[in-house]
Amino acid sequence: MRLAIACVCLLFAACSPVQDKPPPERETLQDTMQQKDSESAWSEPVHAARKERAPRSGLRLSAENAVALSGYQAGSVVYPELEGFGSLDVSLLDGKAMNAVAAFCGALLKADSAAALRLTVAQCAPLVYIFLSDIKGRALARYIIGRPLASGTMWQVPVRFFSGRQRLDFRLYVDYGGGTPMIDQIAYGDFVGG
């Protein structure tokens, strides 16, 4: 009979539910974090009052856009920039200077040395011929003009020419001292890109 009672006790012990918590002497990291969290006094969210006052809209403003807009002034013009080239702001060039630069660059696109030479001073003519010789066999497709630098009556105007996937940075030096803008000097490097 004792054996039967012992078997019944073992059977009840074996079928009893398993404890979910480890014994109190072995505390887990999760238990420690929950205890610390319950003991901590948390502050109210800092921006809660601002959120309640903010107008409701479907637009979401990122932090980067908010920073960019903080310096924005109504009526100001924003010009694009090309990495490695600079700003495309040509507002410093007046109509005559812009027409002279555009006509000269257009003549280079067409490899028309006569048209290019009409816009240059005499000592610049050899540079135009050398440039046209250097680009022989390459078709210049288009160009962009960048922000000029002014020093007295001399303007340095950056121009980037494109030929397929390659580009060529070019500097025009425009003399505006005689009333009519003339190309005084040119400087350029090699085609880059792939």
KOLRO-31829 format. One line per field, with one value per atom (N, C-alpha, C): residue in three letters; atom name; x, y, z. Coordinates in Angstrom, 3 decimals. Atoms other than C-alpha are relative to their C-alpha. Layout:
resn = (ala|...);
name = (CA|...);
X = (X|...);
Y = (Y|...);
Z = (Z|...);
***
This chain:
resn = (met|met|met|arg|arg|arg|leu|leu|leu|ala|ala|ala|ile|ile|ile|ala|ala|ala|cys|cys|cys|val|val|val|cys|cys|cys|leu|leu|leu|leu|leu|leu|phe|phe|phe|ala|ala|ala|ala|ala|ala|cys|cys|cys|ser|ser|ser|pro|pro|pro|val|val|val|gln|gln|gln|asp|asp|asp|lys|lys|lys|pro|pro|pro|pro|pro|pro|pro|pro|pro|glu|glu|glu|arg|arg|arg|glu|glu|glu|thr|thr|thr|leu|leu|leu|gln|gln|gln|asp|asp|asp|thr|thr|thr|met|met|met|gln|gln|gln|gln|gln|gln|lys|lys|lys|asp|asp|asp|ser|ser|ser|glu|glu|glu|ser|ser|ser|ala|ala|ala|trp|trp|trp|ser|ser|ser|glu|glu|glu|pro|pro|pro|val|val|val|his|his|his|ala|ala|ala|ala|ala|ala|arg|arg|arg|lys|lys|lys|glu|glu|glu|arg|arg|arg|ala|ala|ala|pro|pro|pro|arg|arg|arg|ser|ser|ser|gly|gly|gly|leu|leu|leu|arg|arg|arg|leu|leu|leu|ser|ser|ser|ala|ala|ala|glu|glu|glu|asn|asn|asn|ala|ala|ala|val|val|val|ala|ala|ala|leu|leu|leu|ser|ser|ser|gly|gly|gly|tyr|tyr|tyr|gln|gln|gln|ala|ala|ala|gly|gly|gly|ser|ser|ser|val|val|val|val|val|val|tyr|tyr|tyr|pro|pro|pro|glu|glu|glu|leu|leu|leu|glu|glu|glu|gly|gly|gly|phe|phe|phe|gly|gly|gly|ser|ser|ser|leu|leu|leu|asp|asp|asp|val|val|val|ser|ser|ser|leu|leu|leu|leu|leu|leu|asp|asp|asp|gly|gly|gly|lys|lys|lys|ala|ala|ala|met|met|met|asn|asn|asn|ala|ala|ala|val|val|val|ala|ala|ala|ala|ala|ala|phe|phe|phe|cys|cys|cys|gly|gly|gly|ala|ala|ala|leu|leu|leu|leu|leu|leu|lys|lys|lys|ala|ala|ala|asp|asp|asp|ser|ser|ser|ala|ala|ala|ala|ala|ala|ala|ala|ala|leu|leu|leu|arg|arg|arg|leu|leu|leu|thr|thr|thr|val|val|val|ala|ala|ala|gln|gln|gln|cys|cys|cys|ala|ala|ala|pro|pro|pro|leu|leu|leu|val|val|val|tyr|tyr|tyr|ile|ile|ile|phe|phe|phe|leu|leu|leu|ser|ser|ser|asp|asp|asp|ile|ile|ile|lys|lys|lys|gly|gly|gly|arg|arg|arg|ala|ala|ala|leu|leu|leu|ala|ala|ala|arg|arg|arg|tyr|tyr|tyr|ile|ile|ile|ile|ile|ile|gly|gly|gly|arg|arg|arg|pro|pro|pro|leu|leu|leu|ala|ala|ala|ser|ser|ser|gly|gly|gly|thr|thr|thr|met|met|met|trp|trp|trp|gln|gln|gln|val|val|val|pro|pro|pro|val|val|val|arg|arg|arg|phe|phe|phe|phe|phe|phe|ser|ser|ser|gly|gly|gly|arg|arg|arg|gln|gln|gln|arg|arg|arg|leu|leu|leu|asp|asp|asp|phe|phe|phe|arg|arg|arg|leu|leu|leu|tyr|tyr|tyr|val|val|val|asp|asp|asp|tyr|tyr|tyr|gly|gly|gly|gly|gly|gly|gly|gly|gly|thr|thr|thr|pro|pro|pro|met|met|met|ile|ile|ile|asp|asp|asp|gln|gln|gln|ile|ile|ile|ala|ala|ala|tyr|tyr|tyr|gly|gly|gly|asp|asp|asp|phe|phe|phe|val|val|val|gly|gly|gly|gly|gly|gly);
name = (N|CA|C|N|CA|C|N|CA|C|N|CA|C|N|CA|C|N|CA|C|N|CA|C|N|CA|C|N|CA|C|N|CA|C|N|CA|C|N|CA|C|N|CA|C|N|CA|C|N|CA|C|N|CA|C|N|CA|C|N|CA|C|N|CA|C|N|CA|C|N|CA|C|N|CA|C|N|CA|C|N|CA|C|N|CA|C|N|CA|C|N|CA|C|N|CA|C|N|CA|C|N|CA|C|N|CA|C|N|CA|C|N|CA|C|N|CA|C|N|CA|C|N|CA|C|N|CA|C|N|CA|C|N|CA|C|N|CA|C|N|CA|C|N|CA|C|N|CA|C|N|CA|C|N|CA|C|N|CA|C|N|CA|C|N|CA|C|N|CA|C|N|CA|C|N|CA|C|N|CA|C|N|CA|C|N|CA|C|N|CA|C|N|CA|C|N|CA|C|N|CA|C|N|CA|C|N|CA|C|N|CA|C|N|CA|C|N|CA|C|N|CA|C|N|CA|C|N|CA|C|N|CA|C|N|CA|C|N|CA|C|N|CA|C|N|CA|C|N|CA|C|N|CA|C|N|CA|C|N|CA|C|N|CA|C|N|CA|C|N|CA|C|N|CA|C|N|CA|C|N|CA|C|N|CA|C|N|CA|C|N|CA|C|N|CA|C|N|CA|C|N|CA|C|N|CA|C|N|CA|C|N|CA|C|N|CA|C|N|CA|C|N|CA|C|N|CA|C|N|CA|C|N|CA|C|N|CA|C|N|CA|C|N|CA|C|N|CA|C|N|CA|C|N|CA|C|N|CA|C|N|CA|C|N|CA|C|N|CA|C|N|CA|C|N|CA|C|N|CA|C|N|CA|C|N|CA|C|N|CA|C|N|CA|C|N|CA|C|N|CA|C|N|CA|C|N|CA|C|N|CA|C|N|CA|C|N|CA|C|N|CA|C|N|CA|C|N|CA|C|N|CA|C|N|CA|C|N|CA|C|N|CA|C|N|CA|C|N|CA|C|N|CA|C|N|CA|C|N|CA|C|N|CA|C|N|CA|C|N|CA|C|N|CA|C|N|CA|C|N|CA|C|N|CA|C|N|CA|C|N|CA|C|N|CA|C|N|CA|C|N|CA|C|N|CA|C|N|CA|C|N|CA|C|N|CA|C|N|CA|C|N|CA|C|N|CA|C|N|CA|C|N|CA|C|N|CA|C|N|CA|C|N|CA|C|N|CA|C|N|CA|C|N|CA|C|N|CA|C|N|CA|C|N|CA|C|N|CA|C|N|CA|C|N|CA|C|N|CA|C|N|CA|C|N|CA|C|N|CA|C|N|CA|C|N|CA|C|N|CA|C|N|CA|C|N|CA|C|N|CA|C|N|CA|C|N|CA|C|N|CA|C|N|CA|C|N|CA|C|N|CA|C|N|CA|C|N|CA|C|N|CA|C|N|CA|C|N|CA|C|N|CA|C|N|CA|C|N|CA|C|N|CA|C|N|CA|C|N|CA|C|N|CA|C|N|CA|C);
X = (0.807|0.000|0.868|-0.916|2.824|0.586|-0.551|4.179|-1.017|1.028|0.881|-0.142|0.102|0.717|1.212|-1.213|4.307|-0.097|0.139|3.533|-0.988|0.992|0.430|0.605|-0.663|2.476|0.975|-0.946|5.178|-0.748|0.793|2.512|-0.536|0.490|0.976|1.146|-1.160|4.440|0.469|-0.447|5.320|-0.976|1.008|2.069|-0.237|0.205|2.229|0.642|-0.547|2.864|1.424|-1.387|6.475|0.002|-0.091|7.436|0.588|-0.493|7.890|1.186|-1.074|10.208|1.125|-1.106|13.666|-0.027|-0.032|14.381|0.504|-0.350|14.821|1.505|-1.447|18.575|0.634|-0.521|19.029|-0.862|0.774|17.729|0.540|-0.432|17.804|0.209|-0.238|18.871|-1.334|1.307|15.268|-0.677|0.592|14.096|0.653|-0.733|16.797|-0.440|0.403|15.824|-1.427|1.368|12.131|-0.072|-0.022|12.905|0.538|-0.578|15.122|-0.990|0.971|12.454|-1.140|1.099|9.737|0.441|-0.516|11.975|0.370|-0.458|12.971|-1.146|0.978|11.165|0.270|-0.179|10.701|-0.632|0.535|10.229|-1.042|0.985|7.415|0.734|-0.655|8.270|0.169|-0.338|9.960|-0.858|0.692|8.166|-1.502|1.430|4.698|-0.858|0.798|3.412|0.064|-0.137|4.773|-0.829|0.779|3.122|-1.481|1.412|-0.264|-0.328|0.245|0.120|0.248|-0.374|1.482|-1.227|1.138|-0.963|0.059|0.088|-2.134|-0.011|0.017|-1.317|0.514|-0.472|-0.499|1.473|-1.399|3.009|0.911|-0.994|5.996|1.267|-1.186|8.984|1.174|-1.166|12.319|0.888|-0.909|15.009|0.900|-0.880|17.238|-0.714|0.761|14.494|-0.281|0.259|13.697|1.237|-1.241|17.356|0.229|-0.198|17.541|-0.957|0.987|14.362|0.193|-0.175|15.450|0.778|-0.758|17.877|-0.631|0.662|15.468|-0.722|0.690|14.202|-0.883|0.933|11.164|0.575|-0.487|12.119|1.432|-1.379|15.672|0.023|-0.116|16.779|1.051|-0.939|18.467|0.462|-0.564|20.822|0.580|-0.592|21.883|1.516|-1.457|25.498|0.369|-0.540|27.506|1.254|-1.166|29.996|1.246|-1.251|33.521|0.003|0.074|32.314|-0.403|0.439|30.448|-1.422|1.359|27.328|-0.286|0.431|25.354|-0.653|0.523|24.492|0.780|-0.647|25.279|-0.594|0.674|23.379|0.968|-0.976|26.606|0.339|-0.282|27.003|-1.173|1.081|25.044|-0.290|0.436|23.354|1.106|-1.078|26.359|1.035|-1.015|28.824|-0.541|0.593|26.443|-0.114|0.098|25.840|1.360|-1.346|29.596|0.473|-0.423|30.280|-0.785|0.829|27.352|0.369|-0.376|28.372|1.342|-1.314|31.987|-0.120|0.165|30.954|-0.755|0.723|28.480|0.912|-0.961|31.275|0.930|-0.850|33.453|-0.761|0.800|30.603|-0.018|0.048|30.471|1.396|-1.396|34.309|0.161|-0.041|33.819|1.044|-1.089|37.169|-0.217|0.216|36.147|-0.949|0.964|33.142|0.621|-0.653|35.202|1.023|-1.043|38.013|-0.580|0.628|35.604|-0.267|0.299|34.947|1.238|-1.232|38.599|0.926|-1.046|41.444|1.081|-0.966|44.314|0.955|-0.982|46.747|-0.602|0.668|44.156|-0.225|0.274|43.818|0.776|-0.707|46.608|-0.593|0.594|44.946|-1.274|1.231|41.654|0.345|-0.403|43.407|0.539|-0.540|45.275|-1.139|1.125|42.039|-0.760|0.749|40.211|0.794|-0.848|43.174|-0.025|0.015|43.145|-1.289|1.276|39.475|-0.412|0.341|39.594|-0.378|0.480|37.662|-0.994|0.996|35.490|-1.130|1.147|32.032|-0.464|0.532|31.176|-1.506|1.452|27.478|-0.702|0.668|26.599|0.970|-0.835|27.971|-0.897|0.668|27.007|0.964|-0.805|28.223|-0.185|0.053|29.083|0.122|-0.093|29.324|1.355|-1.265|31.933|0.661|-0.755|34.631|0.436|-0.338|35.222|1.177|-1.116|38.415|0.196|-0.065|38.143|-0.859|0.740|37.177|0.187|-0.250|38.331|-0.925|0.906|35.863|0.555|-0.357|36.827|-1.308|1.281|33.908|0.269|-0.178|33.907|-1.055|0.892|32.391|0.339|-0.223|31.933|-0.620|0.455|31.720|-0.209|0.297|30.247|0.157|-0.159|31.222|-0.320|0.428|29.269|-0.051|-0.046|29.969|1.176|-1.161|33.107|-0.310|0.179|33.424|1.370|-1.222|35.995|-0.294|0.168|36.282|0.887|-0.570|37.166|-0.147|0.087|37.918|0.160|-0.072|37.193|0.345|-0.318|38.755|-0.529|0.704|36.513|0.413|-0.379|37.830|-1.181|1.171|35.010|0.378|-0.483|37.152|-0.332|0.231|36.491|-1.453|1.423|32.699|-0.594|0.453|32.427|0.766|-0.715|33.228|0.729|-0.825|36.063|0.678|-0.704|37.615|1.490|-1.395|41.106|0.935|-0.837|42.383|-0.916|0.726|41.249|0.953|-0.789|42.442|-0.880|0.775|41.382|0.919|-0.747|42.424|-0.280|0.265|41.769|-1.456|1.301|38.523|0.057|0.075|37.485|-1.368|1.272|34.754|0.016|-0.039|33.757|-1.026);
Y = (-1.161|0.000|1.249|-1.144|2.327|0.213|-0.094|1.555|0.660|-0.581|2.484|1.489|-1.415|5.795|0.750|-0.646|6.572|0.176|-0.095|5.840|1.098|-1.031|8.055|1.377|-1.299|10.896|0.360|-0.255|10.552|0.361|-0.296|10.548|1.417|-1.385|13.790|0.991|-0.897|15.367|0.124|-0.027|14.425|0.772|-0.675|15.867|1.446|-1.384|19.153|0.958|-0.939|22.273|0.420|-0.423|23.363|1.477|-1.416|26.675|0.795|-0.853|29.468|0.834|-0.860|31.512|-0.848|0.710|30.392|0.238|-0.202|30.048|1.400|-1.374|33.398|0.244|-0.226|32.879|0.198|-0.194|32.894|1.022|-1.059|36.260|0.223|-0.199|36.854|1.492|-1.381|39.998|0.706|-0.588|40.574|0.408|-0.344|40.477|1.250|-1.162|42.980|1.270|-1.175|45.375|0.419|-0.339|45.170|0.651|-0.576|45.927|1.424|-1.345|48.917|0.950|-0.824|50.197|0.412|-0.330|50.021|0.934|-0.868|51.808|1.389|-1.277|54.627|0.983|-1.084|57.954|0.617|-0.492|58.849|1.380|-1.346|62.447|-0.045|-0.122|63.586|0.322|-0.330|63.858|1.510|-1.418|67.205|0.707|-0.664|67.939|-0.259|0.326|66.805|1.254|-1.231|70.383|0.589|-0.535|71.442|-0.793|0.833|68.510|0.339|-0.328|69.495|1.323|-1.301|73.066|-0.008|0.019|72.047|-0.234|0.233|72.268|-1.413|1.368|68.917|0.041|0.128|68.030|-1.379|1.301|64.987|0.034|-0.114|66.310|-0.328|0.292|64.994|0.768|-0.810|67.279|-0.682|0.658|65.560|1.037|-0.902|67.026|0.743|-0.633|67.717|1.135|-1.046|69.658|1.182|-1.090|71.651|0.873|-0.767|72.678|0.814|-0.713|73.598|1.173|-1.062|75.652|1.117|-1.027|77.518|1.198|-1.104|79.607|0.558|-0.430|80.038|1.325|-1.275|83.535|0.117|-0.125|84.189|0.956|-0.850|85.617|-0.263|0.277|84.305|-1.092|0.948|82.361|-1.035|1.077|79.000|-0.566|0.504|77.934|-1.387|1.336|74.347|0.066|0.111|73.277|-1.368|1.270|70.566|-0.296|0.387|68.663|0.065|-0.138|69.491|1.126|-1.099|72.396|1.292|-1.190|74.840|0.378|-0.506|76.957|0.331|-0.356|77.497|1.384|-1.364|81.063|0.906|-0.889|83.280|1.408|-1.290|86.300|1.178|-1.090|88.341|0.441|-0.361|88.266|0.809|-0.756|91.004|-0.581|0.538|90.435|-0.070|-0.022|91.452|-1.085|0.998|89.266|-1.410|1.322|86.302|-0.371|0.261|86.634|-0.334|0.259|86.755|-1.395|1.325|83.659|-1.084|1.004|81.748|-0.124|0.039|82.696|-0.701|0.638|81.645|-1.506|1.428|78.317|-0.698|0.565|77.727|-0.209|0.149|78.309|-1.184|1.156|75.763|-1.308|1.209|73.236|-0.393|0.254|73.603|-0.106|-0.026|73.708|1.063|-1.117|77.010|0.997|-0.858|78.722|1.460|-1.383|81.829|0.715|-0.614|82.517|0.190|-0.117|81.857|1.130|-1.027|84.163|1.411|-1.326|87.083|0.507|-0.369|87.038|0.044|0.033|86.836|1.143|-0.977|89.308|-0.721|0.571|88.761|-0.994|0.894|87.177|-1.323|1.237|84.503|-0.950|0.819|83.220|-1.324|1.292|80.599|-1.014|0.896|79.176|-0.650|0.546|78.742|-1.097|1.011|76.880|-1.257|1.153|74.670|-0.804|0.703|73.855|-0.810|0.713|72.958|-1.182|1.119|70.792|-1.115|1.000|69.057|-0.803|0.715|68.155|-0.613|0.539|67.070|-1.474|1.380|63.837|-0.222|0.094|64.510|0.977|-0.876|65.901|0.567|-0.652|68.429|0.106|0.060|67.953|1.184|-1.087|70.658|0.595|-0.645|72.974|0.628|-0.764|74.632|1.080|-1.131|77.936|0.122|-0.127|78.430|1.436|-1.327|81.342|0.633|-0.659|83.836|0.656|-0.772|85.474|1.286|-1.294|89.173|0.618|-0.757|91.149|1.212|-1.201|94.686|-0.191|0.174|94.460|-1.397|1.363|90.819|-0.974|1.006|87.964|-1.381|1.399|84.333|-0.790|0.702|82.208|-1.490|1.443|78.442|-0.565|0.659|76.324|-1.490|1.450|72.551|-0.484|0.588|70.880|-1.493|1.425|67.409|-0.618|0.781|64.857|-1.441|1.343|61.637|-0.053|0.129|60.499|0.755|-0.724|62.593|1.487|-1.440|66.165|0.684|-0.801|68.917|1.333|-1.289|71.848|1.027|-1.032|75.064|1.318|-1.338|78.595|1.040|-1.129|81.670|1.237|-1.276|84.973|1.088|-0.987|87.748|1.389|-1.384|91.316|0.883|-0.828|93.782|1.482|-1.371|96.927|0.916|-0.854|98.186|0.219|-0.171|98.172|-1.204|1.225|95.056|-1.159|1.119|91.803|-0.826|0.797|89.907|-1.114|1.117|86.518|0.328|-0.399|87.377|-1.207|1.175|83.922|-1.193|1.217|80.305|-0.957|1.031|77.477|-1.231|1.228|73.848|-1.158|1.202|70.399|-1.115|1.176|66.894|-0.436|0.618|65.058|-1.029|0.973|63.027|-0.676|0.737|60.502|-1.167|1.226|57.356|-0.180);
Z = (0.000|0.000|0.000|-0.004|0.772|-1.387|1.349|-2.620|-0.936|0.843|-4.258|0.279|-0.360|-2.338|-0.540|0.511|-3.310|-1.508|1.460|-6.973|-0.378|0.274|-6.860|0.243|-0.292|-5.273|-1.103|1.089|-7.940|-1.288|1.182|-10.634|0.054|-0.133|-9.277|-0.129|0.082|-8.944|-1.441|1.390|-12.511|-0.871|0.813|-13.883|0.426|-0.442|-11.963|-1.006|0.990|-14.133|0.370|-0.182|-14.666|0.320|-0.362|-13.091|-1.167|1.083|-15.649|0.440|-0.479|-13.482|0.567|-0.620|-12.520|1.509|-1.444|-8.865|0.330|-0.334|-7.061|0.070|-0.094|-6.619|-1.377|1.363|-10.471|-0.724|0.632|-11.737|-1.413|1.386|-15.520|-0.275|0.423|-17.339|-0.271|0.262|-18.445|1.306|-1.293|-14.819|0.581|-0.514|-13.855|-0.724|0.775|-16.697|0.336|-0.358|-15.835|1.371|-1.344|-12.214|-0.062|0.130|-13.138|-0.668|0.708|-15.522|0.927|-0.912|-12.882|1.119|-1.071|-10.334|-0.511|0.563|-12.738|-0.123|0.180|-12.773|-1.364|1.364|-16.443|-0.139|0.228|-17.579|-1.120|1.064|-19.836|-1.302|1.269|-23.551|-0.153|0.098|-24.258|-1.039|1.104|-27.531|-0.011|-0.011|-26.470|-0.158|0.080|-26.024|-1.409|1.353|-29.415|-0.995|0.916|-31.158|0.079|-0.146|-29.740|-0.684|0.622|-31.045|-1.496|1.416|-34.450|-0.862|0.893|-37.349|-0.558|0.509|-38.582|-1.527|1.457|-42.167|-0.351|0.461|-44.220|-0.375|0.391|-44.954|1.172|-1.031|-43.060|-0.349|0.209|-42.668|0.674|-0.569|-42.217|0.682|-0.712|-39.975|-0.984|0.983|-43.002|-0.722|0.683|-44.761|0.912|-0.946|-41.629|0.156|-0.115|-41.295|-1.260|1.261|-44.974|-0.127|0.115|-44.772|1.016|-1.023|-41.653|-0.531|0.575|-43.733|-1.249|1.228|-46.624|0.218|-0.069|-47.289|-1.229|1.115|-49.428|-1.032|1.081|-52.792|-0.393|0.373|-52.769|-1.067|1.095|-55.834|0.379|-0.293|-55.371|-1.330|1.239|-58.159|0.234|-0.157|-58.748|-0.054|0.038|-58.298|-0.524|0.461|-59.989|0.803|-0.789|-57.879|-0.879|0.737|-59.001|-1.008|0.955|-61.138|0.686|-0.721|-58.921|-0.340|0.165|-59.088|-1.458|1.348|-62.269|-0.032|-0.098|-61.213|-0.955|0.974|-64.213|0.071|-0.123|-62.891|-0.011|0.027|-62.673|-1.425|1.392|-66.456|-0.549|0.617|-68.174|-1.387|1.291|-71.517|-1.036|0.995|-73.668|0.282|-0.357|-71.771|-0.191|0.151|-71.712|-1.471|1.440|-75.464|-0.594|0.521|-76.151|0.406|-0.481|-74.000|-0.734|0.678|-75.532|-1.476|1.421|-79.088|-0.175|0.091|-78.466|0.229|-0.293|-76.913|-1.125|1.139|-79.740|-1.200|1.101|-82.285|0.257|-0.311|-80.448|-0.179|0.215|-80.515|-1.473|1.439|-84.295|-0.616|0.475|-84.534|-1.083|0.946|-86.397|0.488|-0.471|-85.919|-0.389|0.433|-87.912|0.951|-0.920|-85.665|1.379|-1.312|-82.520|-0.013|0.075|-83.692|-0.043|0.014|-84.267|1.416|-1.382|-80.506|0.892|-0.805|-79.387|-0.388|0.300|-79.134|-0.810|0.938|-81.578|0.662|-0.624|-79.077|0.464|-0.414|-78.195|-1.174|1.186|-81.779|-0.005|0.005|-81.480|0.999|-0.992|-78.343|-0.530|0.577|-80.219|-0.999|0.975|-83.045|0.698|-0.743|-80.562|0.631|-0.611|-78.737|-1.046|1.040|-81.947|-0.537|0.415|-82.937|1.050|-1.085|-79.517|0.033|-0.088|-79.762|-1.339|1.322|-83.407|0.139|-0.081|-83.809|1.139|-1.081|-80.735|-0.318|0.240|-81.189|1.328|-1.197|-78.490|-0.168|0.136|-77.821|0.644|-0.712|-75.314|1.011|-1.012|-72.643|1.056|-1.051|-69.382|0.458|-0.467|-68.004|1.504|-1.451|-64.335|0.473|-0.613|-61.927|-0.322|0.345|-63.146|1.211|-0.987|-61.066|-0.685|0.595|-61.672|0.726|-0.549|-61.189|-0.909|0.831|-62.506|-1.241|1.250|-66.166|-0.580|0.475|-66.508|0.734|-0.550|-65.981|-0.312|0.223|-65.516|0.022|0.128|-66.728|-0.191|0.180|-66.150|-0.962|0.955|-68.919|0.033|0.087|-69.016|-1.307|1.255|-72.423|0.204|-0.083|-72.861|-1.383|1.225|-75.489|0.353|-0.422|-75.030|1.514|-1.460|-71.475|0.610|-0.503|-71.184|0.116|-0.188|-70.041|0.008|0.057|-70.396|0.666|-0.664|-68.016|-0.680|0.847|-69.749|0.742|-0.598|-68.512|-1.106|0.919|-70.567|0.809|-0.634|-69.628|-0.928|0.808|-70.890|0.452|-0.280|-71.114|-0.372|0.199|-70.684|0.066|-0.161|-70.583|-1.152|1.167|-74.103|-0.327|0.277|-73.877|-0.687|0.652|-76.032|0.620|-0.607|-74.258|-1.061|0.912|-75.953|0.802|-0.637|-75.147|-0.057|-0.104|-73.918|0.103|-0.217|-72.992|0.266|-0.333|-72.682|0.703|-0.681|-70.442|0.132|-0.079|-70.410|0.373|-0.375|-69.257|-0.978|0.839|-70.550|0.183|-0.133|-71.174|1.122|-1.084|-68.132|-0.038|-0.065|-67.460|-0.954|0.763|-69.118|-0.985);
***
